[in-house]
Amino acid sequence: MTSTTASPTAGHTHPQARRAIISSSIGNALEWFDILIYGAFAVVIAKQFFPTGNDTVSLLLTFGTFGVSFFMRPLGAIVLGAYSDRVGRKAALMLSIMLMTIGTALIAFMPNYESIGLLAPAGIALGKMIQGFSAGGEFGSSTAFLVEHAPHRRGFFSSWQVASQGVSLLLAAIFGAVLNNMLTADQLASWGWRVPFVFGLLIAPAGIYIRRHLDESPEFKDSNEKTDAPLRDTFSSQKLRLLIGSGSVIMATVSVYLSLYIPTYAVKQLGLPAWSSFAAMSVAGIIMALGSPLVGAWSDKIGRTPFMIASSALYIVLTYPMFVFLTNSPGFMQLLLLQTVIGVLMTMYFAAMPALLADIFPVATRGTGMSLAYNIAVTIFGGFAGLIITWLIDFTGDKLSVSYFVIFGAVLSLLASLSARLVLRLR
């Protein structure tokens, strides 16, 4: 690998930067919308594709399939991340969004267990695995594509990745609230749950079209820092960066999947109506969508780690009391307050995190390094979050077990954020 040279684009924002934001955000929003919808309708999907006669076992199988798909993410990170470092960000982004569309179509139109037997859960698992492979390369490639259009504003530009996830969270909440309120249980089970997946398919062509008509990211195109073996270079000389990067992603992942799990928690553990939990979840989505660019812009001025450290510390202090408050007096207002706090802390942490990853990894291995760091953490702490929490609650009989999982993730990310702060200062 050749030595690093300053990019000629440093200090300047590329003319196609706005289109880059739109193209990256659409793909990232589609990825997260499909993930969130699957989690949001887990109770319905469990009955349609994993009927066992035991609701808890069915739900565990549903979240287990959700988690198994995340095993494909590190593979996608290796293949698509390295592809983006060798061939270019644009090529990787085109491939990832097309694969995501195929996986979504499989889930949207898969007949249920009653119709085709074991082929139904197998088809759902295949669709989730294709989505997982695609998602493995999406975040690293699209974030690299964004920050390389304006290296001096990495925080602001990369924060649109998080804002797009907030939009996805909001859309998932709206679909959940509207469909659960307007449809009968039979209608929701027979066809209603498929509606948001079909919606996701409708926006995919727009993302494909926009990505196809973009130029390569300028910092990558102009950089003399290239390598033919980004995966080898990442593991041979950047293991510490990869470890710190993975640790830094944990709390962002736990935050999103905590907000995603709340509807299931509210319905199964607290007996609240589904529409109310989705309505409360929409608040977290709004905060994330509107607040992320603000946090990103501030992180360009004061740094990434102050936001991440403060958020992790607050999660450690507040999570247990928040769930005690909710379980002792379950209700819509309590749920709304919980999702508001989660939305604020999630935005503080997550909006600053992508730029930190971009700061850690050089141009030559940025796609591979960010993809691996992101997906190692997401696989462990995101893909199996619902399964772990559901099992913990069932095993311990303690509804507050969900808070222990969140606090554990917050402690790890606090340590990683402090380490990242030290490494970046010494670099």
C-alpha positions as CSV (number, residue, x, y, z in Angstrom):
1,M,0.0,0.0,0.0
2,T,1.4,3.4,-0.9
3,S,1.7,6.2,1.6
4,T,-1.1,8.5,2.4
5,T,-1.3,11.7,0.5
6,A,-3.6,14.7,1.0
7,S,-6.7,14.6,-1.1
8,P,-7.2,17.5,-3.5
9,T,-10.7,17.6,-2.4
10,A,-9.8,18.4,1.3
11,G,-11.5,21.5,2.5
12,H,-14.0,21.5,-0.4
13,T,-17.5,20.1,-0.8
14,H,-18.0,18.3,-4.1
15,P,-20.8,19.6,-6.5
16,Q,-22.6,16.2,-6.4
17,A,-22.6,16.1,-2.6
18,R,-26.4,16.6,-2.3
19,R,-27.1,13.8,-4.7
20,A,-24.6,11.6,-2.8
21,I,-26.6,12.3,0.4
22,I,-29.9,11.3,-1.3
23,S,-28.5,8.2,-3.0
24,S,-26.8,6.9,0.2
25,S,-29.8,7.7,2.4
26,I,-32.3,5.9,0.2
27,G,-30.3,2.7,0.2
28,N,-29.6,2.9,3.9
29,A,-33.2,3.8,4.6
30,L,-34.4,0.8,2.6
31,E,-32.0,-1.5,4.4
32,W,-33.2,-0.4,7.8
33,F,-36.8,-0.1,6.9
34,D,-36.9,-3.8,6.0
35,I,-35.0,-4.7,9.2
36,L,-37.3,-2.6,11.4
37,I,-40.5,-3.9,9.8
38,Y,-39.5,-7.5,10.3
39,G,-38.9,-6.8,14.0
40,A,-42.0,-4.6,14.4
41,F,-44.2,-7.3,13.0
42,A,-42.4,-10.2,14.7
43,V,-45.4,-11.3,16.6
44,V,-47.5,-11.7,13.4
45,I,-44.7,-13.2,11.4
46,A,-44.1,-15.7,14.2
47,K,-47.6,-17.1,13.9
48,Q,-47.6,-17.1,10.1
49,F,-44.2,-18.8,9.5
50,F,-43.1,-20.4,12.8
51,P,-46.2,-21.9,14.3
52,T,-45.3,-24.2,17.3
53,G,-48.3,-23.9,19.6
54,N,-46.2,-21.9,22.0
55,D,-46.1,-18.2,21.5
56,T,-42.7,-17.7,23.2
57,V,-41.0,-20.5,21.1
58,S,-42.5,-19.1,17.9
59,L,-41.2,-15.6,18.8
60,L,-37.8,-17.1,19.6
61,L,-37.7,-18.8,16.2
62,T,-38.7,-15.6,14.5
63,F,-36.0,-13.6,16.2
64,G,-33.6,-16.5,15.7
65,T,-34.1,-16.3,12.0
66,F,-33.6,-12.6,12.2
67,G,-30.3,-13.3,14.0
68,V,-29.1,-16.0,11.7
69,S,-29.3,-13.5,8.8
70,F,-26.8,-11.4,10.6
71,F,-24.2,-14.1,10.2
72,M,-24.2,-13.1,6.6
73,R,-23.3,-9.5,7.5
74,P,-19.6,-10.1,8.2
75,L,-19.4,-12.0,4.9
76,G,-21.0,-9.2,3.1
77,A,-18.7,-6.7,4.9
78,I,-15.7,-8.7,3.7
79,V,-16.9,-9.2,0.1
80,L,-18.6,-5.8,-0.6
81,G,-16.3,-3.8,1.7
82,A,-13.2,-5.0,-0.1
83,Y,-15.0,-4.6,-3.4
84,S,-15.6,-1.0,-2.7
85,D,-11.9,-0.4,-1.7
86,R,-10.7,-2.2,-4.9
87,V,-13.2,-1.2,-7.6
88,G,-15.0,1.8,-6.1
89,R,-17.8,3.0,-3.8
90,K,-20.4,3.4,-6.6
91,A,-20.0,-0.2,-7.8
92,A,-20.5,-1.6,-4.3
93,L,-23.5,0.6,-3.6
94,M,-25.2,-0.6,-6.8
95,L,-24.6,-4.2,-5.9
96,S,-25.8,-3.9,-2.3
97,I,-29.1,-2.1,-3.2
98,M,-30.0,-4.7,-5.9
99,L,-29.4,-7.6,-3.5
100,M,-31.4,-5.9,-0.8
101,T,-34.3,-5.6,-3.3
102,I,-34.2,-9.3,-4.1
103,G,-34.2,-10.3,-0.4
104,T,-37.1,-7.9,0.4
105,A,-39.1,-9.4,-2.5
106,L,-38.7,-12.9,-1.2
107,I,-40.1,-11.9,2.2
108,A,-42.9,-9.8,0.8
109,F,-44.3,-12.5,-1.4
110,M,-43.4,-15.7,0.4
111,P,-46.5,-18.0,1.1
112,N,-47.0,-18.8,4.8
113,Y,-46.4,-22.1,6.6
114,E,-50.0,-23.2,6.2
115,S,-49.7,-23.0,2.4
116,I,-46.2,-24.5,1.7
117,G,-45.1,-26.0,5.0
118,L,-41.4,-25.9,5.8
119,L,-40.5,-24.1,2.6
120,A,-42.1,-21.0,4.1
121,P,-39.7,-20.4,7.0
122,A,-36.9,-21.6,4.8
123,G,-37.8,-18.9,2.2
124,I,-38.0,-16.2,4.9
125,A,-34.6,-17.3,6.2
126,L,-33.1,-17.1,2.6
127,G,-34.6,-13.6,2.1
128,K,-33.1,-12.4,5.4
129,M,-29.7,-13.9,4.6
130,I,-29.6,-12.1,1.2
131,Q,-30.6,-8.9,3.0
132,G,-27.9,-9.6,5.6
133,F,-25.2,-10.0,3.0
134,S,-26.3,-6.8,1.3
135,A,-26.5,-4.9,4.5
136,G,-23.0,-6.1,5.4
137,G,-21.5,-3.9,2.7
138,E,-24.1,-1.1,2.6
139,F,-23.1,0.9,5.7
140,G,-19.3,1.0,5.1
141,S,-19.6,1.7,1.4
142,S,-22.3,4.4,1.6
143,T,-20.7,6.1,4.6
144,A,-17.3,6.2,2.8
145,F,-19.0,7.5,-0.3
146,L,-20.6,10.3,1.8
147,V,-17.6,11.5,3.8
148,E,-15.3,11.4,0.8
149,H,-17.4,14.2,-0.8
150,A,-16.6,16.6,2.0
151,P,-13.7,15.3,4.2
152,H,-13.8,18.5,6.3
153,R,-17.5,17.9,7.2
154,R,-17.5,14.2,7.8
155,G,-19.7,14.5,10.8
156,F,-22.5,16.4,9.1
157,F,-22.4,14.3,5.9
158,S,-22.2,10.9,7.5
159,S,-25.0,11.8,10.0
160,W,-27.5,11.6,7.1
161,Q,-27.0,7.9,7.3
162,V,-28.4,8.0,10.8
163,A,-31.1,10.5,9.8
164,S,-32.3,8.1,7.1
165,Q,-32.5,5.3,9.8
166,G,-34.6,7.7,11.8
167,V,-37.0,8.1,8.8
168,S,-37.1,4.3,8.5
169,L,-37.9,4.0,12.2
170,L,-40.7,6.6,11.8
171,L,-42.1,4.9,8.7
172,A,-42.0,1.5,10.4
173,A,-43.8,3.0,13.4
174,I,-46.5,4.6,11.2
175,F,-47.1,1.4,9.3
176,G,-47.3,-0.5,12.5
177,A,-49.7,1.9,14.2
178,V,-52.0,2.3,11.1
179,L,-52.1,-1.3,10.2
180,N,-52.7,-2.5,13.7
181,N,-55.4,0.1,14.2
182,M,-57.2,-0.2,10.9
183,L,-57.1,-3.9,10.2
184,T,-58.6,-6.9,12.0
185,A,-56.2,-9.5,13.4
186,D,-57.1,-11.8,10.6
187,Q,-56.5,-9.2,7.9
188,L,-53.2,-8.2,9.5
189,A,-52.1,-11.9,9.6
190,S,-53.3,-12.8,6.1
191,W,-51.9,-9.8,4.1
192,G,-51.6,-6.6,6.2
193,W,-48.0,-7.4,7.4
194,R,-46.9,-7.6,3.7
195,V,-47.9,-4.0,2.9
196,P,-44.8,-2.3,4.3
197,F,-42.4,-4.8,2.5
198,V,-44.1,-4.0,-0.8
199,F,-43.7,-0.3,0.0
200,G,-40.0,-0.9,0.5
201,L,-39.9,-2.5,-3.0
202,L,-41.5,0.5,-4.5
203,I,-38.7,2.9,-3.4
204,A,-35.9,0.6,-4.4
205,P,-35.9,1.5,-8.1
206,A,-35.5,5.2,-7.2
207,G,-32.4,4.3,-5.2
208,I,-31.0,2.2,-8.0
209,Y,-31.6,4.9,-10.6
210,I,-29.9,7.7,-8.6
211,R,-26.9,5.5,-7.7
212,R,-26.4,4.5,-11.3
213,H,-26.1,8.2,-12.4
214,L,-23.6,9.2,-9.7
215,D,-19.8,9.7,-10.2
216,E,-17.3,7.9,-8.0
217,S,-16.5,9.6,-4.7
218,P,-13.8,12.3,-5.3
219,E,-11.5,11.5,-2.4
220,F,-11.3,7.8,-3.4
221,K,-10.9,8.6,-7.1
222,D,-8.1,11.2,-6.4
223,S,-6.3,9.4,-3.7
224,N,-2.9,7.8,-4.3
225,E,-3.5,5.6,-1.2
226,K,-4.8,2.4,-2.8
227,T,-4.3,-1.3,-2.1
228,D,-5.1,-4.5,-3.9
229,A,-5.6,-6.4,-0.6
230,P,-7.7,-4.2,1.7
231,L,-8.8,-7.2,3.8
232,R,-5.2,-8.3,4.4
233,D,-4.1,-4.8,5.2
234,T,-7.0,-4.3,7.7
235,F,-6.2,-7.4,9.6
236,S,-2.4,-7.1,9.4
237,S,-1.9,-3.5,10.5
238,Q,-5.3,-2.1,11.7
239,K,-6.5,-4.7,14.3
240,L,-6.6,-2.1,17.1
241,R,-8.7,0.2,14.9
242,L,-11.0,-2.6,14.1
243,L,-11.5,-3.6,17.7
244,I,-12.1,0.0,18.8
245,G,-14.4,0.6,15.8
246,S,-16.5,-2.5,16.6
247,G,-16.8,-1.5,20.3
248,S,-17.8,2.0,19.2
249,V,-20.7,0.6,17.2
250,I,-22.2,-1.5,20.0
251,M,-24.2,1.3,21.7
252,A,-25.6,2.6,18.4
253,T,-26.7,-0.9,17.6
254,V,-28.2,-1.6,21.0
255,S,-30.0,1.7,20.9
256,V,-31.7,1.1,17.6
257,Y,-32.7,-2.5,18.4
258,L,-33.9,-1.4,21.9
259,S,-36.3,1.0,20.2
260,L,-37.3,-1.7,17.7
261,Y,-37.9,-4.3,20.5
262,I,-40.1,-2.0,22.6
263,P,-43.3,-2.7,20.6
264,T,-42.8,-6.5,21.2
265,Y,-42.0,-5.8,24.8
266,A,-45.0,-3.6,25.3
267,V,-47.4,-6.1,23.8
268,K,-46.0,-9.3,25.2
269,Q,-44.8,-8.2,28.6
270,L,-46.9,-5.2,29.5
271,G,-50.2,-6.0,27.7
272,L,-50.4,-2.6,26.0
273,P,-52.1,-2.3,22.6
274,A,-49.8,-2.6,19.6
275,W,-50.9,0.8,18.1
276,S,-49.7,2.7,21.2
277,S,-46.3,1.1,21.2
278,F,-45.8,2.0,17.5
279,A,-47.0,5.5,18.1
280,A,-44.5,6.0,20.8
281,M,-41.7,4.5,18.6
282,S,-42.5,7.1,16.0
283,V,-41.2,9.8,18.4
284,A,-37.8,8.1,18.5
285,G,-37.8,8.1,14.7
286,I,-38.6,11.8,14.5
287,I,-35.9,12.8,17.0
288,M,-33.4,10.7,15.1
289,A,-34.3,12.1,11.7
290,L,-34.3,15.7,12.8
291,G,-31.5,15.6,15.4
292,S,-28.8,13.6,13.6
293,P,-27.6,16.3,11.2
294,L,-27.4,18.8,14.1
295,V,-25.3,16.4,16.2
296,G,-23.2,15.6,13.1
297,A,-22.5,19.2,12.4
298,W,-21.6,19.9,16.1
299,S,-19.3,16.9,16.0
300,D,-17.3,18.5,13.2
301,K,-16.6,21.4,15.7
302,I,-16.1,19.7,19.0
303,G,-15.3,16.1,18.1
304,R,-17.2,12.8,17.9
305,T,-16.4,11.2,21.3
306,P,-18.0,13.8,23.6
307,F,-21.4,12.9,22.3
308,M,-20.7,9.2,22.4
309,I,-19.2,9.2,25.9
310,A,-22.1,11.3,27.4
311,S,-24.7,9.1,25.7
312,S,-23.1,5.9,27.0
313,A,-22.8,7.2,30.5
314,L,-26.5,8.4,30.5
315,Y,-27.6,4.9,29.3
316,I,-25.8,3.3,32.2
317,V,-27.4,5.6,34.7
318,L,-31.0,5.9,33.3
319,T,-31.9,2.6,31.7
320,Y,-32.8,0.6,34.8
321,P,-34.9,3.3,36.4
322,M,-36.7,3.9,33.1
323,F,-37.8,0.3,32.8
324,V,-38.8,0.2,36.5
325,F,-40.9,3.2,35.9
326,L,-42.5,1.6,32.8
327,T,-43.2,-1.8,34.3
328,N,-44.6,-0.5,37.5
329,S,-47.1,1.7,35.8
330,P,-47.4,0.7,32.1
331,G,-49.3,3.1,29.9
332,F,-49.0,5.1,26.7
333,M,-47.5,8.2,28.3
334,Q,-44.9,6.2,30.1
335,L,-44.0,4.4,26.9
336,L,-43.9,7.7,25.1
337,L,-41.5,9.2,27.7
338,L,-39.2,6.1,27.4
339,Q,-39.0,6.3,23.6
340,T,-38.3,10.0,23.8
341,V,-35.3,9.4,26.1
342,I,-34.1,6.5,23.9
343,G,-34.5,8.8,20.9
344,V,-32.4,11.6,22.3
345,L,-29.6,9.3,23.7
346,M,-29.6,7.2,20.5
347,T,-29.3,10.3,18.3
348,M,-26.5,11.7,20.5
349,Y,-24.5,8.5,20.1
350,F,-25.3,7.2,16.7
351,A,-25.1,10.5,14.7
352,A,-21.5,11.0,15.8
353,M,-20.4,7.4,15.3
354,P,-20.1,7.0,11.5
355,A,-17.7,10.0,11.3
356,L,-15.6,8.5,14.1
357,L,-15.2,5.3,12.0
358,A,-14.3,7.3,9.0
359,D,-11.7,9.1,11.1
360,I,-10.2,5.8,12.3
361,F,-9.7,4.1,8.9
362,P,-7.7,5.5,6.0
363,V,-9.1,5.8,2.5
364,A,-7.5,2.6,1.2
365,T,-9.2,0.4,3.7
366,R,-12.1,2.6,4.7
367,G,-14.8,0.5,3.0
368,T,-13.5,-2.8,4.4
369,G,-12.6,-1.4,7.9
370,M,-15.9,0.4,8.5
371,S,-18.0,-2.5,7.1
372,L,-16.3,-5.0,9.3
373,A,-16.3,-2.9,12.5
374,Y,-19.9,-2.0,12.0
375,N,-21.2,-5.5,11.2
376,I,-19.2,-7.4,13.8
377,A,-21.0,-5.3,16.4
378,V,-24.3,-5.4,14.7
379,T,-24.2,-9.2,14.3
380,I,-23.6,-9.8,18.0
381,F,-25.5,-7.0,19.7
382,G,-28.2,-6.3,17.0
383,G,-29.1,-9.5,15.2
384,F,-29.6,-11.5,18.4
385,A,-30.8,-8.7,20.6
386,G,-34.5,-9.7,20.4
387,L,-33.6,-13.3,20.9
388,I,-31.4,-12.6,23.9
389,I,-33.9,-10.3,25.5
390,T,-36.8,-12.6,24.9
391,W,-34.8,-15.5,26.4
392,L,-33.6,-13.5,29.3
393,I,-37.1,-12.4,30.3
394,D,-38.4,-16.0,29.9
395,F,-35.5,-17.6,31.8
396,T,-35.3,-15.1,34.7
397,G,-39.0,-14.2,34.9
398,D,-37.8,-10.6,35.3
399,K,-39.2,-8.0,32.9
400,L,-36.3,-5.7,33.7
401,S,-33.8,-8.1,32.1
402,V,-33.9,-5.9,29.0
403,S,-32.2,-3.1,30.9
404,Y,-29.3,-5.4,31.8
405,F,-28.5,-6.0,28.2
406,V,-28.6,-2.3,27.4
407,I,-26.3,-1.4,30.3
408,F,-23.8,-4.0,29.3
409,G,-23.6,-2.6,25.8
410,A,-23.3,0.9,27.2
411,V,-20.3,0.0,29.3
412,L,-18.5,-1.6,26.4
413,S,-19.1,1.4,24.1
414,L,-18.0,3.8,26.8
415,L,-14.7,2.0,27.0
416,A,-14.4,1.9,23.2
417,S,-15.2,5.7,22.9
418,L,-12.6,6.6,25.5
419,S,-10.1,4.4,23.7
420,A,-10.9,6.0,20.3
421,R,-10.4,9.4,21.8
422,L,-6.9,8.4,23.0
423,V,-6.0,6.7,19.7
424,L,-7.0,9.7,17.6
425,R,-5.1,12.1,19.8
426,L,-1.9,10.0,19.5
427,R,-2.2,9.5,15.7
